[in-house]
């Protein structure tokens, strides 16, 4: 089993995401709850990495936290992007942008702001390695707010 998980993750397959998607088919509300729990776990990991001065990993974990929240919101509201992700077996970044924009108009600007900060961390903090600890800390606050506000509606 460990070998299977290792190979899947090396190929870019999120085993956790596959399990949550399988749970979703049986119990969508449980899947939403699992995604929110994952988001909180990723946020805690981001804060731990930031405390160690690892900006790249803090940025990526913060991004993952926001990604899980956006997916949970899309599932909760049964958005077209969630349905498409289920059909295609994966999410694409453009779908997450659309979800954050769509839900921002009904739930509040915190959705788009949290996602935008997370994506900026993903690109500039993780891939490009261009952000300082101070910038990551500031953007992490947007993601914390995203999780806090989403917790109220999920």
C-alpha positions as CSV (number, residue, x, y, z in Angstrom):
1,X,0.0,0.0,0.0
2,X,2.8,2.4,0.9
3,X,4.4,1.8,-2.5
4,X,1.1,2.4,-4.3
5,X,0.7,5.8,-2.5
6,X,4.3,6.7,-3.2
7,X,4.0,6.0,-6.9
8,X,0.7,7.8,-7.2
9,X,2.1,10.9,-5.5
10,X,5.2,10.9,-7.7
11,X,2.8,10.9,-10.7
12,X,1.0,14.0,-9.3
13,X,-2.0,12.1,-8.0
14,X,-3.4,13.3,-4.7
15,X,-4.4,10.1,-2.8
16,X,-6.2,12.3,-0.2
17,X,-8.2,14.0,-3.0
18,X,-9.1,10.6,-4.5
19,X,-10.4,9.4,-1.1
20,X,-12.4,12.6,-0.5
21,X,-13.9,12.3,-4.0
22,X,-14.9,8.7,-3.2
23,X,-16.5,9.8,0.1
24,X,-18.3,12.6,-1.7
25,X,-20.2,10.1,-3.9
26,X,-21.6,8.5,-0.8
27,X,-21.9,11.5,1.5
28,X,-21.2,14.9,0.1
29,X,-21.5,16.7,3.4
30,X,-18.9,14.4,4.9
31,X,-16.5,15.2,2.0
32,X,-17.0,19.0,2.6
33,X,-16.2,18.4,6.3
34,X,-13.0,16.4,5.4
35,X,-11.9,19.2,3.0
36,X,-12.3,21.8,5.8
37,X,-10.3,19.6,8.2
38,X,-7.6,19.2,5.6
39,X,-7.5,23.0,5.1
40,X,-7.0,23.5,8.8
41,X,-4.2,20.9,8.9
42,X,-2.5,22.5,5.9
43,X,-2.7,26.0,7.5
44,X,-1.1,24.6,10.7
45,X,1.7,23.1,8.6
46,X,2.1,26.4,6.8
47,X,2.5,28.2,10.1
48,X,5.0,25.6,11.3
49,X,7.1,26.0,8.1
50,X,7.0,29.8,8.4
51,X,8.2,29.6,12.1
52,X,11.2,27.6,10.7
53,X,11.8,30.2,8.0
54,X,10.9,27.9,5.2
55,X,9.0,30.3,2.9
56,X,8.6,27.9,0.0
57,X,6.9,25.1,2.0
58,X,4.9,27.6,4.0
59,X,3.6,29.1,0.8
60,X,2.7,25.7,-0.7
61,X,0.9,24.5,2.4
62,X,-1.0,27.8,2.6
63,X,-2.0,27.3,-1.1
64,X,-3.2,23.8,-0.3
65,X,-5.3,25.1,2.6
66,X,-7.1,27.6,0.3
67,X,-7.5,25.0,-2.4
68,X,-9.3,22.6,-0.1
69,X,-11.6,25.4,1.1
70,X,-12.5,26.5,-2.4
71,X,-13.2,22.9,-3.4
72,X,-15.4,22.4,-0.3
73,X,-17.4,25.6,-1.1
74,X,-17.8,24.4,-4.7
75,X,-19.1,21.1,-3.5
76,X,-21.4,22.6,-0.8
77,X,-23.0,24.9,-3.4
78,X,-22.9,22.2,-6.1
79,X,-21.3,24.5,-8.6
80,X,-20.7,23.5,-12.2
81,X,-16.9,23.5,-11.6
82,X,-17.3,20.9,-8.9
83,X,-19.5,18.7,-11.2
84,X,-16.9,19.1,-14.0
85,X,-14.1,18.1,-11.6
86,X,-16.0,15.0,-10.6
87,X,-16.6,14.1,-14.3
88,X,-13.0,14.8,-15.3
89,X,-11.5,13.3,-12.2
90,X,-9.4,16.4,-11.3
91,X,-9.5,20.1,-10.6
92,X,-7.7,22.7,-12.7
93,X,-6.5,26.1,-11.4
94,X,-8.8,28.0,-13.7
95,X,-11.8,26.2,-12.2
96,X,-10.7,27.3,-8.7
97,X,-10.4,30.9,-9.9
98,X,-14.0,30.7,-11.3
99,X,-15.4,29.3,-8.1
100,X,-13.7,31.9,-6.0
101,X,-15.1,34.7,-8.2
102,X,-18.6,33.2,-8.4
103,X,-18.9,32.7,-4.6
104,X,-17.3,36.0,-3.8
105,X,-20.3,37.8,-5.3
106,X,-22.7,35.9,-2.9
107,X,-20.6,35.1,0.1
108,X,-18.3,38.1,0.2
109,X,-14.9,39.3,-1.0
110,X,-13.1,37.1,1.5
111,X,-13.5,34.2,-0.9
112,X,-11.7,35.8,-3.8
113,X,-9.1,37.6,-1.6
114,X,-8.2,34.4,0.1
115,X,-7.8,32.5,-3.1
116,X,-5.9,35.3,-4.8
117,X,-3.4,35.4,-1.9
118,X,-3.0,31.6,-2.0
119,X,-2.4,31.5,-5.7
120,X,0.2,34.3,-5.3
121,X,1.9,32.3,-2.6
122,X,1.8,29.2,-4.9
123,X,3.5,31.0,-7.8
124,X,5.8,33.6,-6.1
125,X,6.5,31.9,-2.8
126,X,6.7,28.3,-3.8
127,X,7.6,28.1,-7.6
128,X,9.6,31.3,-8.0
129,X,10.9,31.6,-4.4
130,X,10.7,35.4,-4.5
131,X,8.7,36.2,-1.4
132,X,10.0,37.2,2.1
133,X,8.7,35.9,5.3
134,X,6.8,39.1,6.0
135,X,4.9,38.9,2.7
136,X,4.0,35.3,3.3
137,X,2.8,36.2,6.8
138,X,0.6,38.9,5.5
139,X,-0.9,36.7,2.8
140,X,-1.4,33.9,5.3
141,X,-3.8,36.2,7.1
142,X,-6.1,36.3,4.1
143,X,-6.1,32.5,4.0
144,X,-6.9,32.3,7.7
145,X,-9.8,34.5,7.1
146,X,-10.9,32.3,4.2
147,X,-10.9,29.3,6.4
148,X,-12.7,31.1,9.3
149,X,-15.4,32.5,7.1
150,X,-15.9,29.3,5.2
151,X,-16.3,27.4,8.5
152,X,-19.3,29.5,9.2
153,X,-21.1,28.5,5.9
154,X,-19.8,25.0,5.6
